């Protein structure tokens, strides 16, 4: 009897383990970028303005193959939320690289004249989740990360 229960338990455990292994870590559920953007922009210190596609292209390069939503401050703060969905993981990786370079450039430019904003940029979030890329510069990066973890199932 004891062996039978042990065998049943181990079989169930093995089955659950195999099911978990079958899930790919690179796949993400569909994410509503507009809703996610609303949640993230609410963490920013001032009202952010949604940028048009021409301005997004100027800041992040050619995003023609991606859905792109970007909100930015008027320039008095470094706050910015940028959400992209590329057609594939390679496109997302390229967007992430561009975003990381943008953050580095902005960190350097804010360092001399607005050190508090430069510190905010040093804690900026720039992540890729499958075909999605997220950039968030705000004064509450821990809360932003929690929102992203929930949205992308991290």
C-alpha positions, -999 to +999 in steps of 0.1 A: +000+000+000+028+024+010+047+016-023+015+022-043+009+056-028+046+066-033+044+054-069+012+074-076+027+105-059+060+103-079+041+097-112+019+128-105+050+148-097+068+137-128+038+145-150+035+180-135+073+185-141+070+175-177+041+198-183+061+227-169+090+219-191+069+220-222+061+257-218+085+279-237+099+309-218+101+330-249+063+330-256+042+356-240+005+361-239-010+389-259-006+422-239-029+452-243-002+479-248-025+508-244-038+495-210-002+487-199+008+522-209-019+537-188-008+518-158+029+527-163+023+564-171+003+567-139+036+561-120+053+592-136+056+624-118+040+647-144+016+643-172+032+625-202+022+632-238+017+605-263+041+609-292+032+606-329+048+580-351+072+605-367+086+615-333+089+579-322+109+571-353+132+600-346+138+587-310+138+550-315+146+545-352+125+527-378+097+510-359+076+505-390+074+468-384+063+472-348+033+485-329+048+515-310+033+535-282+055+561-265+047+587-239+072+613-228+074+643-205+077+679-218+114+678-210+113+690-174+117+654-163+132+622-178+100+603-174+091+582-205+072+550-212+078+532-245+060+500-255+067+481-287+055+449-303+078+437-331+070+412-357+096+388-344+121+383-316+150+396-338+131+429-344+124+431-307+161+426-299+170+454-322+145+477-306+158+468-272+193+477-282+182+510-295+162+517-263+192+508-241+214+532-261+188+559-258+187+555-220+225+556-219+226+588-240+199+605-219+216+595-186+248+612-198+230+643-210+209+647-178+240+641-155+252+677-155+221+698-154+195+675-137+213+649-116+180+637-100+167+629-134+199+612-143+195+590-113+160+581-124+175+570-158+201+548-141+172+528-127+152+527-159+136+495-171+144+482-206+132+447-212+123+423-239+095+398-235+093+377-266+083+402-293+075+429-268+099+456-257+092+479-227+110+510-216+100+528-184+117+557-168+098+569-137+104+576-100+088+543-090+107+516-109+099+489-083+061+494-089+067+495-126+085+462-125+056+447-105+032+458-132+054+444-159+059+411-141+021+407-138+015+417-175+041+393-189+038+366-163+074+369-151 
